[in-house]
């Protein structure tokens, strides 16, 4: 009789352990399914928001790009060929500008730094305008990334 009770007790414990395992497994699968559903809804919402942010970013970059090109076309109005001839840029200016563009130092000053370079003021203005335009485009890109990171999942991006 004691053997039968022990066998029944062991069988009951095995059934309870199996049910506990199945319940845990089912609960885990349910939690994963809920998480996947939430992630899919979040991703769909984020994609809609991202499309708006990217569209705004592209529009802002286009404005910066167009303004830069317009400014570059207008350089001869402000820096005329006569100005280029009258005010040649010194080689030292060109060396400092080029060093700044590569985030370096121009090295020790040279005797030739005061001499006129082949670079005209209008050409320098064109390069500087292009560099600022690139900088402003990157700023808009970073603003778009910040808008994306700061926007709550169900919000509209700021214009």
HUZI-V249666 format. One record per residue. N is the residue number from 1. PHI is phi in radians with two decimals (* if undefined). PSI is psi as a letter, one per 40 degrees, with the letter a starting at -180 (NA if undefined). OMEGA is omega in radians with two decimals (NA if undefined). Layout:
N_PHI_PSI_OMEGA ; N_PHI_PSI_OMEGA
This chain:
1_*_d_3.14 ; 2_-1.11_d_3.13 ; 3_-1.16_d_3.13 ; 4_-1.17_d_3.11 ; 5_-1.09_d_3.13 ; 6_-1.12_d_3.13 ; 7_-1.16_d_3.10 ; 8_-1.13_d_3.12 ; 9_-1.10_d_3.13 ; 10_-1.14_d_3.12 ; 11_-1.13_d_3.13 ; 12_-1.12_d_3.11 ; 13_-1.11_d_3.12 ; 14_-1.13_d_3.12 ; 15_-1.12_d_3.13 ; 16_-1.10_d_3.12 ; 17_-1.10_d_3.13 ; 18_-1.10_d_3.12 ; 19_-1.11_d_3.12 ; 20_-1.08_d_3.11 ; 21_-1.08_d_-3.13 ; 22_-1.13_d_3.12 ; 23_-1.12_d_3.11 ; 24_-1.12_d_3.12 ; 25_-1.10_d_3.12 ; 26_-1.10_d_3.11 ; 27_-1.08_d_3.13 ; 28_-1.12_d_3.12 ; 29_-1.13_d_3.11 ; 30_-1.15_d_3.12 ; 31_-1.09_d_3.10 ; 32_-1.09_d_3.14 ; 33_-1.12_d_3.10 ; 34_-1.12_d_3.13 ; 35_-1.12_d_3.11 ; 36_-1.12_d_3.10 ; 37_-1.12_d_3.12 ; 38_-1.08_d_3.14 ; 39_-1.10_d_3.13 ; 40_-1.13_d_3.10 ; 41_-1.13_d_3.12 ; 42_-1.10_d_-3.14 ; 43_-1.09_d_3.13 ; 44_-1.10_d_3.11 ; 45_-1.13_d_-3.13 ; 46_-1.13_d_-3.14 ; 47_-1.14_d_3.10 ; 48_-1.09_d_3.13 ; 49_-1.16_d_-3.14 ; 50_-1.08_d_3.12 ; 51_-1.07_d_3.13 ; 52_-1.14_d_-3.13 ; 53_-1.14_d_-3.14 ; 54_-1.11_d_3.12 ; 55_-1.08_d_3.11 ; 56_-1.10_d_3.13 ; 57_-1.06_d_-3.12 ; 58_-1.07_d_3.12 ; 59_-1.10_d_-3.13 ; 60_-1.15_d_3.13 ; 61_-1.15_d_3.11 ; 62_-1.07_d_3.11 ; 63_-1.10_d_3.12 ; 64_-1.07_d_-3.12 ; 65_-1.07_d_-3.13 ; 66_-1.13_d_3.11 ; 67_-1.11_d_3.11 ; 68_-1.08_d_3.13 ; 69_-1.10_d_3.10 ; 70_-1.09_d_3.12 ; 71_-1.05_d_3.14 ; 72_-1.11_d_3.10 ; 73_-1.16_d_-3.10 ; 74_-1.51_e_-3.10 ; 75_-0.94_d_-3.13 ; 76_-1.05_d_3.09 ; 77_-1.21_d_-3.06 ; 78_-1.69_d_3.11 ; 79_-2.14_g_-3.02 ; 80_-1.39_i_3.05 ; 81_-0.99_d_3.10 ; 82_-1.12_d_3.09 ; 83_-1.14_d_3.10 ; 84_-0.99_d_-3.13 ; 85_-1.24_d_-3.06 ; 86_-1.36_d_-3.06 ; 87_-2.26_g_3.12 ; 88_-1.18_i_3.12 ; 89_-1.36_h_3.11 ; 90_-1.26_i_3.12 ; 91_-1.03_d_3.12 ; 92_-1.07_d_3.08 ; 93_-1.06_d_-3.12 ; 94_-1.09_d_3.14 ; 95_-1.11_d_3.13 ; 96_-1.17_d_3.12 ; 97_-1.05_d_-3.12 ; 98_-1.10_d_3.11 ; 99_-1.13_d_3.12 ; 100_-1.11_d_-3.13 ; 101_-1.15_d_3.14 ; 102_-1.79_e_-3.14 ; 103_0.98_f_3.13 ; 104_-2.30_a_3.08 ; 105_-1.97_i_-3.07 ; 106_-1.33_e_-3.10 ; 107_1.51_a_-3.10 ; 108_-1.12_i_3.11 ; 109_-1.08_i_-3.13 ; 110_-2.10_i_3.08 ; 111_-1.09_d_-3.08 ; 112_-1.44_e_-3.09 ; 113_-1.06_d_-3.12 ; 114_-1.43_e_-3.11 ; 115_-1.31_i_3.12 ; 116_-1.16_i_3.09 ; 117_-1.72_i_3.07 ; 118_-1.45_e_-3.09 ; 119_-1.52_h_3.14 ; 120_-1.49_i_3.10 ; 121_-1.09_d_3.14 ; 122_-1.17_d_3.10 ; 123_-1.16_d_3.10 ; 124_-1.09_d_3.12 ; 125_-1.07_d_3.11 ; 126_-1.10_d_-3.13 ; 127_-1.14_d_-3.13 ; 128_-1.14_d_3.10 ; 129_-1.07_d_3.11 ; 130_-1.10_d_3.13 ; 131_-1.11_d_3.10 ; 132_-1.12_d_3.10 ; 133_-1.05_d_3.10 ; 134_-1.07_d_3.12 ; 135_-1.04_d_-3.13 ; 136_-1.18_d_3.07 ; 137_-1.12_d_3.11 ; 138_-1.13_d_3.09 ; 139_-1.04_d_3.13 ; 140_-1.13_d_3.10 ; 141_-1.10_d_3.12 ; 142_-1.14_d_3.07 ; 143_-1.09_d_3.10 ; 144_-1.13_d_3.10 ; 145_-1.12_d_3.11 ; 146_-1.10_d_3.08 ; 147_-1.02_d_-3.14 ; 148_-1.14_d_-3.11 ; 149_-1.30_d_-3.06 ; 150_-1.52_e_-3.05 ; 151_-1.31_h_3.02 ; 152_-1.09_i_-3.03 ; 153_-0.92_d_-3.05 ; 154_-1.91_f_-3.10 ; 155_-1.84_i_3.05 ; 156_-1.55_i_3.10 ; 157_-1.21_i_3.12 ; 158_-1.37_i_-3.14 ; 159_-1.26_NA_NA
